[in-house]
């Protein structure tokens, strides 16, 4: 297995907005909160960060700000994926320039690249930088699944080191663990942290960690320390909150939950809109039942 980017809980961090602008003061407060609450890595400008709505300059500036604010205390992993290979290469080069520790790169969406294309796409990204690259497999959003033969080929590339596995298919994850052992695996689904770690996964890139940072860290830490019973107990106790964070599309619900808890995260950007009031009630109840403390 190649060098680990991190072990434990990496938060798929939301981006606070103030109208049309990024609220950098609020972003800095979130980063400090996560460092103080044992989050193991920051994933910036991913799906939860609404990166698909960001112009290049803003995207790069958010990464730069996160790197500066983290100041080496915690790894910063930058989302730089695109369905346009030159665009992904550009964002990756810029993320390296501003000091990111690693890259998260999603499979091209909408185009649904063929085998030769997907391999060439990720190799072009890997060749443009020296940073470790985490592949992001999320077929529910991209319309395609990274096949085992493709992963085997990509694992030969020195700086392609891991996969964020968000297919929800535990059988597929088991095949990745068995047949592509060179790649570290991170759960991309909060309800599957313990199952994926039982297959050798090194942690999670988490949405729920936005509101339960220390608890998500503790699930991973307990498992890594060999206390699998505690890890399972903590995972199951959190399950209702996790389920209710995904009754509508992410990050609508996690941003709503954060506002409920007093975090200054601001608005969503269109095309994301506010959640259904009945679903908001379900979300609020799950937070209350779990005992999440408001700020």
C-alpha positions as MATLAB code, in Angstrom:
seq = 'XXXXXXXXXXXXXXXXXXXXXXXXXXXXXXXXXXXXXXXXXXXXXXXXXXXXXXXXXXXXXXXXXXXXXXXXXXXXXXXXXXXXXXXXXXXXXXXXXXXXXXXXXXXXXXXXXXXXXXXXXXXXXXXXXXXXXXXXXXXXXXXXXXXXXXXXXXXXXXXXXXXXXXXXXXXXXXXXXXXXXXXXXXXXXXXXXXXXXXXXXXXXXXXXXXXXXXXXXXXXXXXXXXXXXXXXXXXXXXXXXXXXXXXXXXXXXXXXXXXXXXXXXXXXXXXXXXXXXXXXXXXXXXXXXXXXXXX';
ca = [
       0.000    0.000    0.000;
       1.164    3.518   -0.782;
       1.720    6.331    1.703;
      -1.452    7.349    3.534;
      -2.876   10.832    3.078;
      -4.642   10.555    6.450;
      -6.372    8.094    8.725;
      -9.638    8.777   10.513;
     -12.324   11.350    9.778;
     -11.904   13.820    6.945;
     -14.723   16.360    6.804;
     -16.262   17.179    3.434;
     -16.444   20.807    4.482;
     -19.326   23.084    3.526;
     -18.542   26.517    2.127;
     -20.213   29.393    4.001;
     -21.721   32.015    1.726;
     -22.920   35.535    2.361;
     -25.187   36.163   -0.577;
     -23.092   35.734   -3.705;
     -19.739   35.788   -1.895;
     -17.762   33.293    0.180;
     -17.836   34.217    3.857;
     -14.160   33.715    4.653;
     -14.493   34.690    8.309;
     -17.125   31.980    8.787;
     -14.979   29.497    6.849;
     -12.071   30.245    9.157;
     -14.274   29.641   12.198;
     -15.346   26.267   10.803;
     -11.741   25.248   10.176;
     -10.768   26.168   13.744;
     -13.775   24.278   15.080;
     -12.755   21.140   13.228;
      -9.153   21.318   14.381;
     -10.339   21.781   17.968;
     -12.754   18.838   17.652;
     -10.266   16.251   16.375;
     -11.198   16.156   12.672;
      -8.310   14.413   10.924;
      -8.388   16.128    7.508;
     -10.184   18.946    5.685;
     -11.657   18.239    2.262;
     -12.241   21.636    0.700;
     -14.153   22.461   -2.499;
     -15.877   19.112   -2.816;
     -19.538   18.286   -3.335;
     -20.494   19.488    0.138;
     -18.566   22.690   -0.533;
     -20.665   23.456   -3.633;
     -17.509   23.634   -5.732;
     -19.447   23.076   -8.952;
     -20.847   26.610   -8.546;
     -17.453   28.246   -8.071;
     -15.596   30.174  -10.788;
     -11.920   29.219  -11.058;
     -10.602   32.230   -9.166;
     -12.941   31.689   -6.236;
     -12.306   27.938   -6.191;
      -8.553   28.471   -5.954;
      -8.871   31.245   -3.383;
     -10.988   29.042   -1.091;
      -8.312   26.335   -1.259;
      -5.560   28.891   -0.607;
      -7.438   30.333    2.361;
      -8.032   26.879    3.884;
      -4.336   26.011    3.537;
      -3.310   29.291    5.141;
      -5.826   28.916    7.970;
      -4.967   25.289    8.683;
      -1.280   26.267    8.768;
      -0.043   22.692    8.672;
      -2.082   21.583   11.680;
      -4.300   19.323    9.589;
      -4.049   18.057    5.989;
      -6.002   20.038    3.393;
      -7.301   17.927    0.514;
      -8.566   19.977   -2.421;
     -11.389   18.933   -4.698;
     -10.188   19.647   -8.238;
     -12.205   17.222  -10.341;
     -13.942   18.096  -13.581;
     -15.499   16.394  -16.585;
     -13.120   18.479  -18.718;
      -9.589   17.108  -18.408;
      -7.709   20.391  -19.072;
      -9.910   22.101  -16.478;
      -9.139   19.391  -13.900;
      -5.425   19.696  -14.713;
      -5.558   23.482  -14.297;
      -7.337   23.295  -10.920;
      -4.945   20.598   -9.739;
      -1.858   22.622  -10.665;
      -3.304   25.647   -8.900;
      -4.183   23.635   -5.781;
      -0.600   22.424   -5.606;
       0.681   25.972   -6.126;
      -1.336   27.324   -3.184;
      -0.191   24.530   -0.873;
      -2.816   21.765   -0.777;
      -1.588   18.504    0.724;
      -3.512   16.200   -1.618;
      -6.165   16.166   -4.333;
      -9.633   14.603   -4.503;
     -10.615   13.988   -8.127;
     -14.095   12.821   -9.084;
     -14.790   10.638  -12.096;
     -15.908   12.720  -15.086;
     -19.668   13.293  -14.931;
     -22.138   13.511  -17.813;
     -19.573   12.540  -20.485;
     -19.356    9.043  -18.891;
     -15.864    8.389  -20.238;
     -14.931    5.038  -21.788;
     -12.098    2.906  -20.409;
      -9.264    4.437  -22.429;
     -10.582    7.929  -21.763;
     -10.949    7.568  -18.004;
      -7.445    6.133  -17.667;
      -5.958    8.926  -19.798;
      -7.958   11.519  -17.820;
      -6.593   10.489  -14.440;
      -3.077    9.939  -15.751;
      -3.062   13.494  -17.124;
      -4.059   14.804  -13.692;
      -1.426   12.685  -11.963;
       1.310   13.801  -14.356;
       0.616   17.494  -13.811;
       1.410   17.448  -10.078;
       3.427   15.728   -7.382;
       0.556   15.611   -4.873;
      -1.145   12.407   -3.716;
      -4.434   11.867   -5.547;
      -7.583   10.326   -4.089;
      -9.966    9.051   -6.752;
     -13.637    9.737   -6.032;
     -16.088    7.030   -7.100;
     -19.690    8.266   -6.776;
     -21.831    6.733   -9.529;
     -25.082    8.214   -8.177;
     -23.778   11.653   -9.193;
     -21.552   10.869  -12.169;
     -23.423    8.066  -13.922;
     -20.377    5.796  -13.994;
     -18.530    3.390  -11.707;
     -14.770    2.906  -11.700;
     -14.232   -0.690  -12.784;
     -11.705   -2.963  -11.119;
      -9.565   -3.224  -14.300;
      -9.457    0.600  -14.498;
      -8.464    0.854  -10.830;
      -5.726   -1.733  -11.331;
      -4.277    0.341  -14.157;
      -4.538    3.609  -12.237;
      -2.963    2.050   -9.141;
       0.252    1.679  -11.157;
       0.571    5.492  -11.137;
       2.810    6.493   -8.252;
       0.786    9.408   -6.894;
      -2.679    7.874   -7.294;
      -2.861    6.542   -3.770;
      -6.465    6.099   -2.605;
     -10.149    5.972   -3.441;
     -13.124    7.645   -1.813;
     -15.663    4.893   -2.303;
     -19.244    6.206   -2.409;
     -21.003    3.631   -4.563;
     -22.868    2.227   -1.555;
     -22.017   -1.250   -2.861;
     -20.147   -3.159   -0.157;
     -19.485   -6.050   -2.549;
     -17.693   -3.713   -4.950;
     -15.710   -2.222   -2.063;
     -14.633   -5.706   -1.027;
     -13.379   -6.341   -4.568;
     -11.385   -3.114   -4.493;
      -9.816   -4.145   -1.176;
      -9.022   -7.639   -2.453;
      -7.876   -6.856   -5.981;
      -6.373   -3.349   -5.742;
      -4.563   -3.416   -2.386;
      -2.223   -0.620   -3.473;
      -5.035    1.903   -2.965;
      -6.186    3.040    0.463;
      -9.956    3.142    0.811;
     -11.988    5.886    2.474;
     -15.704    5.486    2.977;
     -17.689    8.073    1.060;
     -20.888    7.102    2.863;
     -21.391    8.000    6.511;
     -23.619    4.974    7.142;
     -20.834    2.629    5.997;
     -17.806    3.822    7.976;
     -17.477    0.671   10.082;
     -18.340   -1.793    7.273;
     -15.709   -0.256    4.986;
     -13.114   -0.079    7.748;
     -13.776   -3.781    8.389;
     -12.524   -4.336    4.834;
      -9.335   -2.423    5.584;
     -10.601    1.119    4.998;
      -8.565    3.885    6.583;
     -11.418    6.208    7.505;
     -14.121    8.364    5.985;
     -14.603   11.518    3.959;
     -17.670   12.601    5.830;
     -20.691   14.875    5.546;
     -21.992   14.227    9.067;
     -18.622   15.331   10.474;
     -19.692   18.898    9.649;
     -22.052   18.702   12.651;
     -20.574   15.794   14.630;
     -16.818   16.173   14.139;
     -15.491   14.593   17.316;
     -18.058   11.792   17.243;
     -17.123   10.888   13.660;
     -13.436   10.981   14.584;
     -14.201    8.691   17.530;
     -15.846    6.073   15.305;
     -12.703    5.874   13.191;
     -10.273    6.147   16.091;
     -12.027    3.390   18.036;
     -11.890    1.080   15.037;
      -8.264    1.844   14.278;
      -7.387    1.227   17.944;
      -9.019   -2.205   17.784;
     -12.133   -1.320   19.777;
     -14.559   -2.430   17.100;
     -17.474   -2.795   19.513;
     -17.312    0.879   20.463;
     -16.914    1.911   16.820;
     -20.026   -0.056   15.888;
     -21.998    1.332   18.826;
     -21.106    4.909   17.883;
     -21.916    4.269   14.203;
     -25.373    2.864   15.004;
     -26.184    5.628   17.485;
     -25.531    8.171   14.726;
     -27.500    6.325   12.048;
     -30.772    8.270   12.313;
     -28.951   11.589   11.986;
     -27.000   10.252    8.996;
     -30.136    8.950    7.287;
     -31.927   12.261    7.743;
     -28.976   14.170    6.278;
     -29.647   12.410    2.970;
     -33.442   12.503    2.547;
     -32.765   15.291    0.053;
     -29.656   16.065   -1.973;
     -26.391   16.917   -0.213;
     -25.400   19.575    0.901;
     -28.894   21.041    1.303;
     -29.545   19.120    4.505;
     -26.181   19.466    6.198;
     -26.189   23.223    5.651;
     -29.729   23.369    7.014;
     -28.672   21.293   10.034;
     -25.725   23.588   10.660;
     -27.982   26.619   10.623;
     -30.308   24.833   13.064;
     -27.322   24.369   15.366;
     -26.191   27.980   15.164;
     -23.343   27.744   12.656;
     -22.914   30.691   10.339;
     -22.938   28.966    6.950;
     -25.282   31.242    5.023;
     -27.212   30.410    1.915;
     -27.093   27.664   -0.657;
     -26.229   28.528   -4.231;
     -28.666   27.824   -7.019;
     -29.537   25.373   -8.409;
     -29.729   24.145   -4.803;
     -32.752   25.499   -2.944;
     -34.116   25.301    0.578;
     -35.378   21.948    1.804;
     -38.986   20.815    2.204;
     -40.405   21.981    5.582;
     -41.632   18.492    6.501;
     -38.188   17.057    5.851;
     -36.700   19.879    7.913;
     -38.871   18.771   10.835;
     -37.576   15.195   10.480;
     -34.020   16.486   10.412;
     -34.570   18.660   13.481;
     -36.081   15.734   15.392;
     -33.123   13.478   14.589;
     -30.716   16.145   15.858;
     -32.781   16.608   19.038;
     -33.048   12.853   19.627;
     -29.303   12.394   19.207;
     -28.660   15.292   21.555;
     -26.624   17.528   19.284;
     -25.716   20.639   21.252;
     -26.453   24.029   19.713;
     -23.765   26.707   19.735;
];
